[in-house]
Amino acid sequence: MLKNGRVATRLPAQDLERAKAFYAEKLGLEPVEEREGGLRYVCAAGEFGLFESSGSASGDHTQMGWEVDDIEAAVRDLRARGVVFEQYDLPGLETVDGIADIEGNYPSKGIGERGAWFRDSEGNLLGIGQPVRS
């Protein structure tokens, strides 16, 4: 039953208006639908929603990500809009200028991936990735 369903991410927001402004100003995204306590966004392949919540985002893992064709251009564009990228120096994960080269990937997607992460106004950890093909 679920394999025929459409995946849709939901992210908490303590301040929905602040989140709406962040997604518009920093990411260039506008909601396609609004309701009391929620915003719905649609991208090229999928959708996500922001919902008003008194809880806070864990921020400890990637909660949502986009796959892009050119991660360097995406990072450059987002930085120009004021997005601050996370920097990591961990065993097996090191960012250089905000981008990490990650070995291994699902075989159908390539031999590796390049990734970058940032937080939204609500503390949600978001990522962008680009498959590395041979």
Secondary structure as a PSIPRED ss2 file (coil, helix, strand):
# PSIPRED VFORMAT (PSIPRED V4.0)

   1 M C   1.000  0.000  0.000
   2 L H   0.000  1.000  0.000
   3 K H   0.000  1.000  0.000
   4 N H   0.000  1.000  0.000
   5 G C   1.000  0.000  0.000
   6 R C   1.000  0.000  0.000
   7 V C   1.000  0.000  0.000
   8 A E   0.000  0.000  1.000
   9 T E   0.000  0.000  1.000
  10 R E   0.000  0.000  1.000
  11 L E   0.000  0.000  1.000
  12 P E   0.000  0.000  1.000
  13 A E   0.000  0.000  1.000
  14 Q C   1.000  0.000  0.000
  15 D C   1.000  0.000  0.000
  16 L H   0.000  1.000  0.000
  17 E H   0.000  1.000  0.000
  18 R H   0.000  1.000  0.000
  19 A H   0.000  1.000  0.000
  20 K H   0.000  1.000  0.000
  21 A H   0.000  1.000  0.000
  22 F H   0.000  1.000  0.000
  23 Y H   0.000  1.000  0.000
  24 A H   0.000  1.000  0.000
  25 E H   0.000  1.000  0.000
  26 K C   1.000  0.000  0.000
  27 L C   1.000  0.000  0.000
  28 G C   1.000  0.000  0.000
  29 L C   1.000  0.000  0.000
  30 E C   1.000  0.000  0.000
  31 P C   1.000  0.000  0.000
  32 V C   1.000  0.000  0.000
  33 E E   0.000  0.000  1.000
  34 E E   0.000  0.000  1.000
  35 R E   0.000  0.000  1.000
  36 E C   1.000  0.000  0.000
  37 G C   1.000  0.000  0.000
  38 G E   0.000  0.000  1.000
  39 L E   0.000  0.000  1.000
  40 R E   0.000  0.000  1.000
  41 Y E   0.000  0.000  1.000
  42 V E   0.000  0.000  1.000
  43 C E   0.000  0.000  1.000
  44 A C   1.000  0.000  0.000
  45 A C   1.000  0.000  0.000
  46 G E   0.000  0.000  1.000
  47 E E   0.000  0.000  1.000
  48 F E   0.000  0.000  1.000
  49 G E   0.000  0.000  1.000
  50 L E   0.000  0.000  1.000
  51 F E   0.000  0.000  1.000
  52 E E   0.000  0.000  1.000
  53 S C   1.000  0.000  0.000
  54 S C   1.000  0.000  0.000
  55 G C   1.000  0.000  0.000
  56 S C   1.000  0.000  0.000
  57 A C   1.000  0.000  0.000
  58 S C   1.000  0.000  0.000
  59 G C   1.000  0.000  0.000
  60 D C   1.000  0.000  0.000
  61 H C   1.000  0.000  0.000
  62 T C   1.000  0.000  0.000
  63 Q C   1.000  0.000  0.000
  64 M E   0.000  0.000  1.000
  65 G E   0.000  0.000  1.000
  66 W E   0.000  0.000  1.000
  67 E E   0.000  0.000  1.000
  68 V C   1.000  0.000  0.000
  69 D C   1.000  0.000  0.000
  70 D C   1.000  0.000  0.000
  71 I H   0.000  1.000  0.000
  72 E H   0.000  1.000  0.000
  73 A H   0.000  1.000  0.000
  74 A H   0.000  1.000  0.000
  75 V H   0.000  1.000  0.000
  76 R H   0.000  1.000  0.000
  77 D H   0.000  1.000  0.000
  78 L H   0.000  1.000  0.000
  79 R H   0.000  1.000  0.000
  80 A H   0.000  1.000  0.000
  81 R C   1.000  0.000  0.000
  82 G C   1.000  0.000  0.000
  83 V C   1.000  0.000  0.000
  84 V C   1.000  0.000  0.000
  85 F E   0.000  0.000  1.000
  86 E C   1.000  0.000  0.000
  87 Q C   1.000  0.000  0.000
  88 Y C   1.000  0.000  0.000
  89 D E   0.000  0.000  1.000
  90 L E   0.000  0.000  1.000
  91 P C   1.000  0.000  0.000
  92 G C   1.000  0.000  0.000
  93 L E   0.000  0.000  1.000
  94 E E   0.000  0.000  1.000
  95 T E   0.000  0.000  1.000
  96 V E   0.000  0.000  1.000
  97 D C   1.000  0.000  0.000
  98 G C   1.000  0.000  0.000
  99 I E   0.000  0.000  1.000
 100 A E   0.000  0.000  1.000
 101 D E   0.000  0.000  1.000
 102 I E   0.000  0.000  1.000
 103 E E   0.000  0.000  1.000
 104 G C   1.000  0.000  0.000
 105 N C   1.000  0.000  0.000
 106 Y C   1.000  0.000  0.000
 107 P H   0.000  1.000  0.000
 108 S H   0.000  1.000  0.000
 109 K H   0.000  1.000  0.000
 110 G C   1.000  0.000  0.000
 111 I C   1.000  0.000  0.000
 112 G E   0.000  0.000  1.000
 113 E E   0.000  0.000  1.000
 114 R E   0.000  0.000  1.000
 115 G E   0.000  0.000  1.000
 116 A E   0.000  0.000  1.000
 117 W E   0.000  0.000  1.000
 118 F E   0.000  0.000  1.000
 119 R E   0.000  0.000  1.000
 120 D C   1.000  0.000  0.000
 121 S C   1.000  0.000  0.000
 122 E C   1.000  0.000  0.000
 123 G C   1.000  0.000  0.000
 124 N C   1.000  0.000  0.000
 125 L E   0.000  0.000  1.000
 126 L E   0.000  0.000  1.000
 127 G E   0.000  0.000  1.000
 128 I E   0.000  0.000  1.000
 129 G E   0.000  0.000  1.000
 130 Q E   0.000  0.000  1.000
 131 P E   0.000  0.000  1.000
 132 V E   0.000  0.000  1.000
 133 R C   1.000  0.000  0.000
 134 S C   1.000  0.000  0.000
